[in-house]
């Protein structure tokens, strides 16, 4: 069992793959096909190549990146590899503001597409 990422709060500026997330916050975890460590390394590489994104913490099963919006707001993106489940759990949340206008969900889904095509 892997340590879960933090839940989203009440504000609609966060998405996460926790099973207990509300419908407005819920996204599916990233499926891992094949070598889990290789998939996580690909994810780290994709994050490192994203514009306005800096990886601030990384271990063999956890990544934390800060993603800046075009106008400079900071969003936190966290990913946790859960080998036993065959998934990478994800959470993306705005630090400020009530609404994020779908930016965090769009970021996660774009990352999912890139990871699947890599």
Secondary structure as the mmCIF struct_conf table of DSSP 4:
data_model
#
loop_
_struct_conf.conf_type_id
_struct_conf.id
_struct_conf.beg_label_comp_id
_struct_conf.beg_label_asym_id
_struct_conf.beg_label_seq_id
_struct_conf.end_label_comp_id
_struct_conf.end_label_asym_id
_struct_conf.end_label_seq_id
HELX_LH_PP_P HELX_LH_PP_P1 UNK A 2 UNK A 8
BEND BEND1 UNK A 10 UNK A 13
STRN STRN1 UNK A 14 UNK A 16
TURN_TY1_P TURN_TY1_P1 UNK A 19 UNK A 20
TURN_TY1_P TURN_TY1_P2 UNK A 23 UNK A 25
STRN STRN2 UNK A 26 UNK A 26
HELX_LH_PP_P HELX_LH_PP_P2 UNK A 28 UNK A 29
STRN STRN3 UNK A 30 UNK A 31
BEND BEND2 UNK A 34 UNK A 34
HELX_RH_AL_P HELX_RH_AL_P1 UNK A 36 UNK A 48
TURN_TY1_P TURN_TY1_P3 UNK A 49 UNK A 49
BEND BEND3 UNK A 50 UNK A 50
TURN_TY1_P TURN_TY1_P4 UNK A 51 UNK A 52
STRN STRN4 UNK A 53 UNK A 58
BEND BEND4 UNK A 60 UNK A 61
STRN STRN5 UNK A 62 UNK A 68
TURN_TY1_P TURN_TY1_P5 UNK A 70 UNK A 71
BEND BEND5 UNK A 72 UNK A 72
STRN STRN6 UNK A 74 UNK A 82
HELX_RH_3T_P HELX_RH_3T_P1 UNK A 83 UNK A 85
TURN_TY1_P TURN_TY1_P6 UNK A 86 UNK A 86
STRN STRN7 UNK A 87 UNK A 94
BEND BEND6 UNK A 95 UNK A 96
BEND BEND7 UNK A 98 UNK A 98
TURN_TY1_P TURN_TY1_P7 UNK A 101 UNK A 102
HELX_RH_AL_P HELX_RH_AL_P2 UNK A 103 UNK A 117
#
